[in-house]
Amino acid sequence: MARVDPAVAAARNAVRAALAGLGPDDLVLVACSGGADSLALAAATAFEARRVGRSVRSRGYAVRAGAVLVDHGLQAGSADVAARAAEQCRALGLDPVLVRSADWSGTALDTEGPEGAARTARYRALEQAAARTGAARVLLGHTLDDQAEQVLLGLARGAGARSLAGMPRERGIFRRPLLGLRRAQTEAVCAASGLGWWTDPTNLLPDAEADAGAAAGGFTPLRSLVRGRALPVLEDTLGPGVAEALARTADQLRDDADLLDSLAAELLARAQAESAEPEAGEQALDAEVLARAHPALRRRALRLAALAAGSRPTDTTTRHVDALDALVVSWTGQGPVQLPGGTRARRACGRLFLRAAPTGNSDGWTGVRPPTTTQE
C-alpha cells in the first residue's frame, strides 16, 4: 500500500470528523477560494465523502460533496481565479461546483469595515448556495494559523474573552475542520495532490506584494500584518509553539464564553422585560436590574446590547463597555456614550437607551460600496 503523506492524512482525519453524522446522499459544500487552505479542504472532502462511517465493522456509505466559490470582484482577474479553482474542484470529483458573484447590497464600509463587508457578502453567498442546493453543511478552510491571528487581534482590541475564544469549529451549518492544522500542512496537501493554489495579494506584506507585482490598491489588512510580522516576532522571541498556544487558549475560553453569554442574554432579557416601552428605533433597559447583577454578567449584557443596537463587534472594546457600565453603576448625569458604528447610549428616568445610527444620510448615500479587500 502506498504511503499517504502525513499532511494529507491529517487533513482527511479532520474532515472525517466533520462529516460524521451525515446521512447517505446528504450534500456537503466546500467553500473554496482557490487558496491552499480551501483547496486542501476540497481534496480531503472529495476523498472522505465516499467513505463516511467506514470502520472495521462497516463499509460506510457515500455523501454528496460539492463546492461553492464566491467571486468578490475586487481584483483584476478574480473571475479567472474562480474559474480555475472551480475546474480543480470538478477534477477532484466534487459536484455540484457553483461560482457565485458577491452581492454587496446591505454591506457598508462605515459600519463593518472593508474586511467585515467582504465577510458579510461572502457568508450571504454561502448561505444562499446551501439553501438552494439543500446542503446539510458548509465546510470552511480556516486553519490553526487563522485562529492564532484571530486571538491576537482580539487581544489587541481588548474585546474580552469572547473575542479571545476565536472562531468556533461549528456554527449553524458551518464547520471548520482544519482548525487543528497549520497553513504549511495545507500547502503540503496541495503539493501532494498536484493542486496549484492562488495567493491573495492582500495576504502579502507590502514589500512582498510589490515583488510579486500584485495590485491590491495599496491596502494591507491588519490580519496580514499580524501574520507576516507579529507572529514571527513572537515565535523568535518566545520560541516555537506560539500559534498552537494561542489556538489552545481559544479552545479553553470558548466553553466559558458560551456559558457566560447565555447567562448575560438572560439578564438582558430581564432588563428589557422590566423596562417601559422604548421609542421606535431604541432599545430600553432597566438600569436597576442591570446594577443588581454580577459585574461580569452585567458587562457582557451591556456588550450584547451594544452589538444588538448596531455597534461594530470588531471595534467594541473594553473602553466602550466601561462607559456603558458607568451609565449603570456610576451615574452622575453624564452625557451619552458614543459607540462604534454611530450607535449612541444614554440614561434617563432610570433606564438605559441605545439607539442605532441612521441608515442613510441627507444626500441619500447609504454607505453601500464594495470593499477593497477580502479574506479566505
N, C-alpha and C positions, 0 to 999 in steps of 0.2 A: 504494500500500500504506500502511495506517495506521501511524503511528509508534508503536513499542512503548515504553512507559515504561521509562526506564533501570533502575529498581529491579526491575521485572518481568523485564526481560531478564537481569539479574544473577542473580535467583533461578532462572530457568529454566535458565541455563547451569550453575549449581551442581547442580541436580537432575539435569540431563542426564548429568553425570559420575557421579553416584551410581547411576544406573540402568544405566550401561554394563555389559555382560557378562550381563545378564539375558536369558533366552530368551523366545521368543514364548509368551504365555499364563502366564508366571510372575506371581506375585502379590507386590506390594509394599504394605505398610501404612504409613500416616502416623499417628504418634502425635499426636493433636490434643487440645488443652485448651480451645480457644476463644479463646486469646490471639492476638495479632498474629503472633508468630513461627510458630506451628504452622499457623495459617490461611493465611499466605503460602506456607508449605511445601506445604500441601494444594492450593492453587491452581496452583502451579508443577508439582506432581506430576501433577495431573489433565491438564495441557496436555502435558507431556513424555512421559507414559506412552503416548500414541498414536503416538509417532514415535521410538522407541528405535532407535538405529543409523542414523538418517537422515543422508544426506550427498549430495554432488553425484552420487555413483555408485550410491546406493541409496535406495529409498523408505522403508526402515526397516520396522518392524513394531510392533505394539502389545503392551504388557504390561498385565496387570490391576492396577488401583490401587484400594485401599480405605483405610479409616481405622478407628482404634480410639480411643475416648475413655474415660478412666478417671475415674469419679466418686469422689473421695476421701471425700465425705460430711462434710466438715469445716466447711462454712459453709452458712448458710441459703440455699436457692435453688440449691444446687450441681447438683441434678438438672435444673433448668430451664436452667442454663448448658450442661450437657452435651447436653441435647435440642436447644437452639438451635444449638450447634456441629455436631451431627450433621446437622441439617437443612441447614446451609450446605454441609457436605461432600457430601451427596447432590445438592444443587443444582449442585455443581461436576462431578458425574458420577462421583464415587467410589462403588465398590461392591465388596465389602460395606462397610457402616458399622456398626461394633459399639460398643455402650455397655456398659461393664463397671463394676461396683462394686468398690472396693478391698477386698482381703482382708487384714485386719490380723493374722491368725494368724502367729506366728513373727516379728513385729516388736516391738521393745521400746524405749521411751524411754531406759531406763537403760543400754542397750548401744549404741544407734545415735544417740540424739538425735532430736528431732522431725522435722527435715528428712531425716535418714537413714532413719527408719522409713517416712516417706512415700515416699521413693525406692525402698525395698525393695518396698513394696506395689505401686507403680506399675510397676516393671520386671517383677515377677512377673506382673502382669496382661497386660503387653505380650507377654511370652514365651509365656504360655498362649494368647493370641489368635493369635499366629503359629503355634504348634504345631497348634491346632485348624483353622486355615484353610489350613495348608501354605504360609504366606508365606515367600518367599525372603529378604526384607529388611524391616526396620522403620526408617523414617526419623524422626529426632528433630529438633526445631526449635531447637536451641541455636545462638546467634549469636556473632559476634566479641565482643560486649559480655559475654556469659556467660563466654566464655573468659578475657577480661581480668579479670573478677571472680574467677574460679576461681584464676588465677595470684596475684592479690593476697592472697586468703585463704590460699593455700598459703605465700606468703612470710611472712605474719603468724604462721602457726603454726610456721614454722621446720622444716617437714617434709621438706626436701631436694628434690633435683632432680626426683624422680618427681612430687611434688606440684606443682612449678612447670611440669611438662610439660602440665598441664591435661587437658582431655578429648580422647580420641582421635577422629579422624574415622571410624574403623572399629573395631568390636569385636564379634566374633561376627556375629550377624545385624543388628546395629545400625549405622546410618550417620548422620552429622551433616553434611548437605550445606551448611548455612548458616553454618558457622564463619568464612567469609570475608566475611559480610555484617553490617552494623551493624543495630541494632534500628530505627533510623529508616528503613532501607530496607524492612524487613518491614512496617512500618506504611504505607509508601508503596505497597507491593504490595497490601495490603488495600484501601487507599483507591482505587487504580486499578481494582481488581477488584470494587468495590462490596460489600466484606465488612466487616461491623461486628464488631469484636473486643471481648472481655471483658478487663478489667484485674483481675487478682487483687489484692484489697485488701492481702494480706501483702507485695506488691511495692511498696507505697506507704510513704513515710515517715510517722511518727505524725501530724504536723500535716496532711499531705495526706490521710491516711486519715480524719482527723476531718472535714475539709472535704467529703470525698466521702460522709460518713455511713456508712462501712463499719464492720463489726463483725468484727474479727479477734482478739477475745479479748485485746487489749492487747499482743500479741506481735509484734515486728518482727524477722524473720530477719536475721542478720548480713549475709547477702548483699545484702539490700535496703538496709542502711545503707552498704555499700560502693558500691552502685550510685548511691544518691542523694546521698551526701556525700563519700566518699573519692575516687572517680574524678573528680568535678567539681573538687575542690580540686587534684588533681594536674594536671588539664588547665589550670586557671587559673594554677598555679604554674610548670609546666614547658612549657606551650604545647600546642597541639593534636597529636594523634597518639599520646597515651599508650596508649590502648586498643589501637591497632594494634601498637605496640611490644611490649606485654605478650603479645599473641597470637603475634607472631613469636618471642618468647622461648620460648613453649610449643612451637612447631613445632621450633625448633632443639634443644631439650632432649629431645624425645620419643625420637628415634632413639638418642641417647646413653643415656637411661634404659632403653630396651628392651634394649640390649646388656648393660648393667651388671646389670639384673635377671636376665637369662638366666644370666650368669656367677655371680651370687650364689645363684641357685636350685641350680646345680650344686654350689657349695660347701656349701650347706645339706644337700643330699642326701648328700654325703660325710661330713659331720659326724654325720648321723643314722645312716648305714650303719656307722660305726666306733664307735658308742656301744652300750652294752649295752641290753637291752630296758627301756623305761621302764615305770613303773607305769601302771595304767589311768588314762586321762584326762590323762596328762602327755606332753610332748614332750621327749626327751632328746637332747642334742648333745654331741659330744666337744669339750671346751674346747681341747685341744691342736691339733686340726685347724683350729679357728677362729683360734687365736692365730697360726698359721703363715701365714695368708692376708694379702693386702694389706689395709690398714685400710679402704679404700673398699669392697672386696667384703665384708669381714667385717661392717662396719656395715650394709650392705644386707641381708646374710644374716640378721643379728640382727633387723632390722626385719621382714623377711618371716616369720621365726619368730614374732615377737610377734603379727603380724596373723593368722597361722595358728592361734595359740592363743586368739584372740578379742579382742585389743586393738583398740580402735576406730581405723580408719585416719585419720579426720579429727582425732583427738586425740593420736595417737602422734607426738611431736615429737623433735627432736634431743636434748632433755634425757633422754627415756626411753631413746633409743638409747645415749647416753653412759653411762647407768647400767648397761645391759646389757653394753656393751663393757668397762666396768670389772670386771665379774664374770669376764671372759675374760682380760684382759691386766694388770689391776691388782688381782688377787685378794689380799686381806689378811684374809679371814674375815668380810667384811661380810655383813650380813643380806640378806634377799630384797628384790627390786625390785618395787614396785607399779606396774602398768601400767594404762592406761585400760580401762574395762570390767570391772575386777575381776580381770584376769589377773595372775598372780604369776610371778616368775622367781627361781630360787635356784641356788647352786652347791654341789655335794657330790661328793666322790670323783672329781674331775677331769671332771665332767660338768655341763652347764647344763640345768636342768629348767624348763620353762614349763608352767604349769597354768592352764586356763581357769577363769573364775568359775563358781560353781554356777549351774545353770539355773533354780533356784527358791529360795524362801525357806521358813522354817519354818511360815509361815502359809499356804503353798500358793500365794501370788501369784507369777506367773512374769514379771511386768513387762510383759505384753502389754496395751496400751491404745492407742486411736487417738491419733496426734499432733495438734498444733493448727495445723499449717501445712503447706504444700506448695509445690512449685516446678514451673514448666513444664518 
